[in-house]
Amino acid sequence: MPAGKTALLVAMSPILTGISVSIILKERLGIYRWTGLILAFIGVITIVTKGDVLHETSSVIHAFGWGEFFMMTAVVSWVAYTLISRFALRGLSPIAATTYSSLFGATVLGVGAAFEFPQLTTEMVTWKNAGAILYLGSFGSALAFIWFSEGVKRIGPARTVVFTNLVPVFGVLLGYLVLAEPILISMVVGGAIVITGVAVTNQAKK
């Protein structure tokens, strides 16, 4: 799947989390939080589709294949992880919860990785690859998950997961600063909508 289509499906996780929180946890989010979640979602699809929302969204729907299936499975897994964290963090610290989930994930992924090891070559072992793995493992995974768990513990899953919609906003910004990629007006508008949606969701009264 292209990255844009992937981001479209990932952006559904806050909406699905809100629905799950309402059904499973019986937590009423209220009109303002729902408005914020929907605004953030609209902002994300505006960014990733570069303003061509209808065409890109319809292409995902009409060309639903294995890539889309796997991404939807990933989204559902992320929603489940967020809800499970709500219960796990009642008796565990964010660091402990992240440690246990990482050990469990490493065990499961290790089974699949065992079949990939024969394909490794010495040319793949470079300082760039090692640096990327180190960064993803420490900052992109461990530290990010600890902070995410802290957010779930303090403000709840629905208010925490909406912050994931800021990922495309920072992606566009870093793309401009690091890779000199252009910033389109649709990205600016979409970013403003995302930030507004996140703010509305987290400022709404219970």
N, C-alpha and C positions, 0 to 999 in steps of 0.2 A: 504493500500500500504506500502511496505517496505520503509524505509527512503531514501535508495539509489535511488529508482525510483522517489520518490518525488523530490529529489534534481535535478535529471535529467530534470524534467519538469520545475522546478523553474528556472533553468539556461537558459531557453529559453526567459525569460522576457527581458533581454537587447537586444536580436536580434529582438524580436517583437516590442520593443519600438523604435529601430532604423528604422524599416520598417514603423511604424506608424508616426514617426516624418517626414520621407521623404514624405509620402502620405498626411497626414493631415496638417502638419505645413509647407510643401513645403521646408523643410530644407535639403540641400544637405550635407551629412556627408563626402563624399569623400572616396577614396580607403583606406587611412590609418586608418580612424576610423572604417570602415567596417572590415578591417583586424584585428584591435584590438578587436572588438566585437566577431569575429569568433574565434580568438585565446583564448580569455577568456572562451568562451563556450567549446572549446576543452579541455582546462585545467580543467574545472569543471567536465566534464564527465570522464576524466582520473582519477580524484581523487575519485569520488563517485563510479565508476565501478571497482576501484582497478586495472586498466589497461585492464580489460576485456570489452572493449568498445562495440564491435560488438554484443556480447551475450546479455549484459544488455539492450542495445538500442533496439535490435530486440524483446526482451521480453516485453518491454513497448508497442511496436507497435502491436505485435500479441496478447497481453493479455489486450486489452483496455477495461476496465470496468468502474463501477461507480467511483471508486477511482481515476482513470486517468481523468475521465470526470470532477470531482470536482476540481482536481488540475489544469487542463487546464482553468476551469472557474476562479479559483483564480489568475492564471497568467494573463489572459485577464483583470481581475479587477484591478490588480496591474499596468498593462500598462495604463489602462484608468485613474487610480488615478494619475499616474505620469504626463500624458498629461494635465489633468484637473488642476493639481497643477501649471503648467506653466502659465495658464491664471489666476488662482485665486491669485497667488502671485504678480500679477501686482498691485493689490489694497489692499493686505493683507500682514501682516508680517508673517514669518514662524510660530511663536507662535500662532497667531490668526487663521491661516489656519489649524494648527494641532488641535486647540481647537474645531473649528467648525466641522471638520471631525470626531473627537473623539466623540463629542456629537451626531452627526448623526449616527455613527456606534454603539454607546451604545444604542441608541433608537431602532435601527433595531435588534441588537442582544438581547436586553432585551425581545423582543417578544418571541423569541425562548427559551431564558433562563427561562422564566416563567414556561414552561412545565417541566423544569429540577429540579426546586426547591423542589418538593415533594420527589425526590430521595435522597436529601441530608440527611446525618446522622451526629451525633455529632462526630463520629470517624473520619470524614473527616476534621474536624476543628482542625488542628495541626499547630504548629509554623512553620514547614517546608512548608506546603501548603500556609500559610499566607505570609511567606517570599518570596516564589516563585511568588505569585500573586503581591506582592508589587514591587518586582524587575521587573517583566515583564511589569507591568503597568507604572512604572516610567522610568526605563532605556531602557528596550526592546521595549517599545512602544512610550511614550511621547517624551523622549529626542531623541531617534533615528529618529522619524518622523520629529521633529523640525530640526535636522541637515540635514536630507534628503531633506526637503523642502528648506533649505538654499542652498544646493547644486544645486537643480533644478533652483533656482532663480539666482544663480551666474554663473553657467556654462552650464545650459540647461539639459533637460531630458536624452538625449542620453549619454552624458558624465557622468552624475550622476549615472544612473541605472547600468552601467557596474561595479561599485564598489560592487554591491550586489554579484558578482561572487567571491568576497573575503571571503564570509561567510564560504564556505566549507574549505578554507585554514585556517582560524582562528579556525574553528571547529576541524580540525585535530590537530592543534597545542595545543589547550586547552585540547583536549582529551588526548594528550600525557602528558601534564603538570599536569592536575588535576586528570585524571582517569588512568594514566599509560598505555594508549592504545598504541599499536605499530604503528610506522610510516613506511609505505612501500615505496619502491623506486618509485612506480607509483604515490604516493601522493606527493613526493618531486618534481618529474618531472611535474606533473599536477599543483602544486602550482607555480612553476617557469613559466609555460606557462600562467597561469592566471595573475600573476603579470606583465608579459611582455605585455599581451593583454590590461590590464588596463592602463599601461604606454603609449602604442602606441596610444590608443584611446584618451587619454588626452593630449598627446604631439603633436598630429597632428594639422597642421595649418588649419584654416577655409578655 
